[in-house]
Amino acid sequence: MDEDFLHDLFAEFGAIEIRRMFSGRGIYAGGVIFGIISRDGAIHLKTDETTRAAYERDGAKPLTFTRKSGERMVTSYWRLPERLYDDPGELAEWARDALRVARAFTAGKSAARKKKPAGAKAGANANAKPVIKPSRKSKKKKVARSASRKKRVTRR
């Protein structure tokens, strides 16, 4: 899908940025990803419980992929209904909803990170000093050093 076409398609919505990601491209507004263009060129927009029903009514499906482990993953990005490609006004409304959902999701992730300090474990004492255990390799070196010291001391 041509970038000029995408910019024209979303013109009524406003400025967008297209960035490469994985095997597709992301659609961003204000630095927030709210859409994905899959390998097959289909546009998928971010959804939540409130917006997903409209996609279901139009027969849209979620973006899915298979992990290396074989596990099938279903994302919160749903395929843009075909009729919206010909209705820029309604597409702009759906894109605004997707951007609102993406911003709320991003804000929720940021709040979760702020609550828990990086590296903190549940139930761990925040004032406790971390215990650093020497690796096996360093233990072997200490044993070798002390053995060589003993030899030097006994030779004198």
N, C-alpha and C positions, 0 to 999 in steps of 0.2 A: 504494500500500500504506500503510495507516494506521500511524502511529507506535505507538499503543497495541498494535496487533496484533503489531508487531515486538518490543516490550518483553515482551509475554506469550510470544511464540515463543521468545525467548532467555532467559526467566526462570531456567531451570535452569542455564544457562551463567553468568549473573551480569549485572551492570550493563553496559548498552551506551549509547552516545550515537550519535544519527543526525545527520549534517551534510550539508548540500547541497553538491554538487560537480558541475561540468560539467552534464551533462544527467541526472544521477541523484543518488543519495545514498550517503554512505559510512557504514559501520558501524564504530564505534570502541570499544575497551576500553582504559582506561588511557592514552588519548591516541594509541593506535596503530590505524591502519586495518587491519582484517582481512577486511572484506567490502564489497561494492558492491551497491547496488540499482539495476538498470538501468532505463531509461526504461519498459520493459514491465512493471516490477514484480518481475522475477525477482531472487532473491538469489544472489550469487556470492561464494564464499569463496576466500581466498588459498591457493595450493597450491605445492608444490615437487615434486622428483622422487619423494620418498617418499610423499607423500599423494595425488598425482595418480592413481595406479593405482586407488584406491577410487572416484574419480569416474568413471573410464573404465569400470570394472566395472558401475556403475549407469547407464551410457549418457549421462552428463552431457557437456556441451560447454563449451569455454572461452568467456569473454567476448571478443568481437572488435569492432573498429571500423575505420572507413575514414578515413584522414587526408585532408586537403584535396588532397594530391598524388595521391590515388587508391590509395595503398599500403594494403593490408589488414594490420592489426595484430592479433596474438593475444596476449592477456594471460595472466598467471599466476592469474587469478581464474576459477574454474570454477563453473558453475551448480549450485546445491544440488539434489540429487535430490528429486523430489516426495515420496517416501515419508518423508523426514525432517520434513516439515511436521506429520506425525501422530505423530512419535516424539521428544518433547522431550529425552529422555535421550541418545539417540544424536546428535541435532542438537547438543547441548551438547558432546559429545566431538569432533565434527567442527569446531565453532567453536573449541574449545581448541587443536586441531591447527593451525587456520588462524591463530590468534593467535600461537602459537609460531613458525610459519613467518614471519609478518609481523615479529615482533620480531627474529628472526635476520636477516632481510633488512635491516631498519632498522639493526641493529647493524653489519652489513657495510658499508652505505653510510657510516655515521659513521666507521668505521675507515679507509675509503678516503680520506675527506676529510682526516683527520688526518695521513695519510702524506705527502700532497702539499700544500704551502702554496698558498693561493688565488693564482691568477695565475701560478704557477710553470710554466715550460715545461721539457719534457724536455731534458736536456743543457745547460741554462742555468746560468751561474755564479751561485750564490746570493749572492755578495758583490758582484757587479757592479752599478753604478748604472744605473738605467734611462735610456735615451737618449730625450730628448723632442725630437722634430723639430717645427719651427714649421710651421704650416699654410700653404698657398699664400696664403691671405688675408692672414696677418700679413706674409709676404714682400712682397706688393704694397704694403701700408701703409708698410713700411720704405723701399721705393723711392720712394714718393710723398713721404714725409717728407724724405728726403735731397734730393730734387729741389727741394722748396719751400725748404729751408734754403739751398741754393746760390743760389736766386734772391734770397733776402733778403740774403745776404752780398754778392752782386755789385751790388745796388742801393745799398748804403751808400756 
